[in-house]
Amino acid sequence: MTEISDDIKIKFLGGTGEVGRSAIAVGSGKTQILLDYGVMLNHEPGFPMHIPPREVSAIILSHAHLDHCGSIPIFHVRGHTPVYGTPPTYDLTKLLISDFIRVTGYYLPYEYIDLENMLSCYIKTAYREPVKIGDLEVELLNAGHIPGGAQTVVSGSTKRILYTSDMNAVETRLLEGADQSYDEIDVLISESTYAYEDHGDRSEVERRFIERVRETVERGGAVLVPALSVGRSQEILLVLEAHKFEYPVFVDGMAEDANEILFNHPDYIRNPKMFAEAMHKAHWIKGWRDRRLAIKKPCVIVSPAGMLKGGHAIFYMNKVAKKRSNAIFLVSYQIPGTPGRRLLETKKFVLNGRIRKVEADVDHFDFTSHSGRRQLLETARRSGCTKAFTIHGGEENCQLFASLLKDELGIDAVAPKPGDIFKV
């Protein structure tokens, strides 16, 4: 336990040395809030350390991805803990947790009724709208990660804490870059997902992607783009629209539901007009007949899951993978051990129940929604913090980023472990 002063206590309940089950308790006086409370997405979901619901004044939800929101309904099995987040996060969380219960319900300690109870306790909060919660004040800032995603600034009587959650400082087709007008921050809690690397120039990634997609379709092939339903699917459709892609584009799975939600929140989209045009031009898959017809023609098919762990992308894989004229273009980070990562490393996939060599072209394009190494360091510099905690990355990444903050910016930085408590 490290002591700096006695103003605010921070306890790390999850997301330390790992990507998943993000959860941080921040307390001051008689007030304690949670910053996220997510799940680890393995075969059986993993949960953060327990904290008694009666000790939690409120939960601040950064965004709708399950590794940040998937455990929150636990607080609403019997309780009514307030949950603060942006309007799009409300709708997207309902979509994603509902699907999570449908697919994984056997392993979960909550049911649909608890999700409904959680949503009834949700308080929609705009960016830059200060909220007083007991002895603390909270403000959400655009994180540039997914629509409605937020960084959280927590202010006590003498200290200000910035929790980046998942953030991207770089503008994309879908979103403005993160809001980094921080004023003065004392303590930074930063993601470390890409502490090891910088991302390539976004415009060059787009150019190469469009070139490869056109090349495939013009030779008569189909391109499967496995993509996350929220964020990445919309980004890919916007990239195709921005480059005036003239061939058929099909969208399948939960991405359709996410698109409908985002239509209702145009203020959280960088270019609502282009978004509407891209969605209008796309062909929406409505059932198995549409899937079987789509796969027979030269086209692009955008479908979850982004790491090929399930979803309708598996149906398309069984069709697309067998022909050299086709292509599978991965557009998300592929976690080690996932089918997508194995496909990239070995060009093999389980097709119709057997591990087989994939004949189709396979490539990866870095359409990240996370800041790279340089942007992470710049965020810390902009914050003006003197103390930092590095989380949301592999153990080596978190430790490396802590070292970088010390060596390059002179910040007292720590990569915490689960259960660590610090007073700041």
C-alpha positions, 0 to 999 in steps of 0.5 A, a space after each residue: 500500500 502506497 500513501 501520498 496523502 489522505 484525500 482519495 482512496 483507489 482500489 483496483 478490482 480488475 483490469 490490472 495486467 489484463 484486458 478484461 473485467 475493468 473495475 476501479 473503486 474510488 472513495 472519499 469520505 462517505 462516498 465510494 463510486 465504481 469506474 466500470 465493472 466489466 467481465 473477462 470474455 473467456 469460455 466462462 466469463 470472469 468477474 472483478 473482485 467483489 465489492 458489497 453493493 451497499 458500499 457503492 454510491 454510484 457506478 460510472 460507466 465509460 462505454 458499452 463494451 462488455 469488458 467494462 459493463 458486463 458485470 454491472 447488473 450484479 448490483 441490481 439483483 436486489 439493489 438500485 445503485 445509480 449508473 451514470 453514462 452517456 445516452 448512446 451508452 445506455 442503448 448500446 449497453 442494453 443491446 450488448 448485455 441482452 445478447 450476452 445473457 442470451 449466449 452466456 446466461 448459464 454462467 451469469 449471476 444475473 438475468 434479464 430482469 436484473 438488466 432491466 432493473 439496472 437500466 431503470 437506474 441509469 442516469 443519462 449524462 452528457 459530455 462536460 456535464 458535472 455531476 455531484 455524487 456525495 463527496 465527489 464530482 464526476 465529469 465525462 469527456 469524449 474518449 474517441 473509442 466508440 460512440 458515447 464512450 467516455 473518459 472520467 474525471 473524478 474530483 475530490 476536495 483537493 485531488 483530480 483523477 483522470 480515468 482514460 478507460 479505452 480512448 483514441 486520441 486520433 480522429 477516425 471516420 466515425 468519431 472525433 479524437 478524444 477530448 484532451 482539454 484536461 485542465 490540471 490532473 493530479 492522478 492518471 489511470 491510463 489504459 496500456 493496450 498498445 504501450 508497446 507500439 505506435 499505429 501506422 498512418 490512418 490514411 495509409 491503412 485506409 488506402 491499402 484496405 480499399 486497394 485490396 478490397 477492390 482488387 478482390 471484388 474485381 477478380 470476382 471474389 467475396 471479401 469477408 470483414 469480421 468486425 465488432 458490432 459496435 464501432 468497428 463495423 460502422 467505421 468500415 462502412 464509413 471507410 468504404 463510403 468515403 472512398 466511393 466504393 462502388 460494389 455491393 456491401 452487405 451487413 449482418 448480425 448485431 451490427 444492424 441493431 447498433 447502426 439503428 441505435 446510432 442513427 438516434 444519436 447523431 451528435 455522437 457521430 463525427 459526420 452524421 450525413 456520411 454515416 446516413 449515406 453509408 448505412 443507406 447504401 449497405 444491404 442488410 442481411 435479414 435471414 439465411 436466404 439473404 446470407 446464401 445469396 450474398 455469398 454467391 456474388 462479388 461483394 464485401 460482407 461485414 459481420 461479427 464476430 471481430 475475432 471469429 469466435 462466433 457469430 454469423 462470420 463463421 457461416 461466411 468463413 465456411 464459404 469464403 475460406 475455400 476459394 483463392 479468389 476470396 479474401 478475409 480481412 481482419 480489422 481488429 486486434 486479434 487476442 492470442 489464442 482466438 480463432 482470428 489470431 490463429 488464422 493470421 499466424 497459421 492460415 488455418 481455421 476450423 471449417 465444417 468441424 475440421 482444421 483446414 488450410 484457408 485458401 482465401 487471401 488473409 490480411 490484417 488492417 490496423 483500424 484501431 480505436 485505441 491510442 498507440 504508444 506516442 498518444 498514450 505518452 502525450 495524454 499523460 503529458 497533457 494531463 500534467 499528472 504527477 502520479 499514474 497507474 497503468 492498467 488495461 493491457 497485458 502484464 508486460 504492457 502495463 509494466 512497460 508503460 509505467 516505466 515509460 512514464 517514469 523515464 520519459 516524463 518523470 511521473 511516479 507510475 505504478 502497474 497495480 495488481 488486483 486488490 491493490 489500494 492506494 491513497 492519493 
